[in-house]
Amino acid sequence: MFTCKWIFSIVVFGTVAPFRTDMRPNVTTCEQFERAARFSPYSVLDAIWKIIYFWSNNTELYPVAFSLAVKKRVQSIKEDFQAVNPKVHVEWEKSTLIMDPRPGVEVLFLYAGMPGAFRALVRKRRFGEARPLPEPWFTFADVRMKMVERVLGMMCCEDLTAFALVRMGEIPTTEEGCVTAASKLGYSAPDGRSYLYFERKRKEDEDNADL
């Protein structure tokens, strides 16, 4: 199963296993999430984004940037991919956006037939002391994106995880503000957390270290 855990890397719970959808019957499905969704690639290009709320075992602390899938970057990803997966067909002509969630990781979004629907191809570079460097690692994810007012929603259809993002200058500073912003996406699931979770956890860890 290819999931958004390969896109966003920071593990926040005790396991990296995807949520069991059969044990979460009240979770919003991809079909529900994408219903009447509005999304234009150009709407995410004007700012740096921050995940403020997530329904997942993992998230990303780095700011997230988007850019159009220009020919040079797509060609770089294509060459690396075909070097390790020569028999896998990819519709490169449908390349639309590239997301940079953190150093060494790129996500190429391939248009999947309706606004906000994408086949996401993740390229993860493997850096180290070995020379030559190991070949990049690739995987796919079935992703839905939508914009509701000023909130960007991203959902992974394989494991039904979801993320709410806002522009860096519009980050809520309270738990209530994060919940209010995330609720605009119409996504429903237990176990949601805000980015403030990390601040509380860090403070707890610092307090425990002083004991």
N, C-alpha and C positions, 0 to 999 in steps of 0.2 A: 504494500500500500504506500503510495506516495502522498505525503501530507505536507502541510505548512511548517511542520517542525524542521524541515530541511531548508526552509527559507529564513525563518527566525530562530536564532540559536540559543537564546538565554533560557535555560531550564529553571523553572520556578517551583516545581513540585518535586516529589521524590522519585519520579519516574518519567521517562521520555516516551513511554508507550502512548499511542493515541487513545483518545476517549472511546469507550465502547458505545457505539451509537445504539445498540440494542438495549443498553442499560440506561439510556437517556431518551425516553420516548417523547419528551416534550421539547426537544430541540428543534429549532427552525431548520427546515430543509433548504437545500440549494434552490429548489423550485420556488419556494415561498420567498426566499431572500431576493431572488432576481425578478420577482413579479413587479411589473411597472417600474423597474429600476431605470434610473437615468445616469448615464456616465459618458463623459467625453474625455479622451486622453489629454486634451489641452487644459482641462480643469485642474490637473495635478502638477502642471509644469511651473507654476508661478511661485512655488514656495518649497521649503523643507518641511517634512512631516514628522510627527511624533505619535507613536502608539500610546494612547492614553487609557485604553481599556481593552481587555482581551479575554476571550473564553477559550482557553487553551492551556496545555501544560508548559508552554514556552512562549516567549515574546522576544522583543528586540529593544535594547536600551539605546542603541545608536539612532540618531535622526535618519530618516529615510528620504532619499531623493529619487525623483523620476526624470526621465528624459525621453525624447522621441527616439525610436529605433533607427538611427541613422545607418547608412550602408556600411561604413567602416567598422562599427562595433558589431553589427549583425554578422558581417563576414568573419570577424575574429572568432565569435562564438561558433559559427558554422564550421570553420576549419578545425577548431579543437574538437567539436562534437563528432564530426565525420571521421576524425582520426581514430577515435575509440569506438564509434558506433556506425561503421560504414553501411550497415544494412537497414538502419532505422530511418524511416521516411519522416521528414519534418517539412511542413508547409512554410518555408522561410519567407515566402512572399507575403504572408499574413503578419509578419512582425510589426508590432505597433508601438510598444513601450518597452523601456528598460528601467528596472528598479535596482537601486544600489542600497541594500539594507545595511551593509557593513563592509569594511575592507576585505577584498578577496572574494566577494560573492556578488554575482550579477543575476538578475532574473529577467529573462526575455519573455514578454507577453505576446502570444500569437492569437490574433482575433479568432473567436470561435463561433461567429455567426450571428451574434446579437449584442446590443450594447452592454458592456461590462463583463461579457463572458470571454474567458481566455484559457488557453492551454499555456501554462507557465513552464518555461525551461530554465532550470537553475544550473548555473555554472559556479562551482566552488573551486577556486585555485588552492593548491596544496603547496604551501611554502615550507621551507626547511633548509637544512644545511646540505642535503644531498644535491649533487649536480650530475647530470641535468635534473631540473625539477621534475617531480612526478607529473603525469598527465592530469588535467583537471578532472574533477568528479562531476557528473551530471545526473539530474533526475527531472521528472515532470510532476506537475500538480495541476489539477482542474480547479481554476479560481474564478470567483465572481467578485466584481467590484461595482460599487455604486456610490453616488454622491447625494447626500440628503442635507440640504441647506449647506452648512460649512463643514460637515463631517463626512469623511471618507470611510466607507466600509469595505472590508476585504474578507471573503469567506473561502475556505477550502472545502470542496465538495466531498472529498474522500473521507475526511474525519469530522466534518461539520464544525470545525473550529472557526473562530471569527475574530476580527480585530477592528477597532475603531481608531481612526487617526485624525488629527487636526493639524493645522499649520502651527509652526513653532511659536508664533506670536499670539496664539489663541488658546494656549494650554490651560485648562482649568486647574485651579490651585487647591480645590477641595474635593473630597470623595463625592459629595453630592453633585458637584459640577461635572465630574467625570461620568457619573451614572446618567445624569440628564442628557449630556451630549451623546453618549453611547446609545441611549434608548431611542434616539431619533432614527436609528437604522432599522428598527422593527425586528431585531434579532432577539430570540429568547432562548436561554439555556442557563442551567445552574453553573456555579463555580466561576463566575466572572470576577476579574480582579482589575484594579486600576494601576497605573504606573506608580501611584503613591504607596502601593504595597512594598515596593523596594525600599523606599525611604523609611518606612516603619520597620522593615526587617533589618536594614542597616543599623538603625538606632538601637534596636533590640540586641543585635550582635555586639555593638560597641558597649552597651550597658553590661551585657554578660561578660565581656572581656575584662571589664573593670572590677568584677566581683572577685 
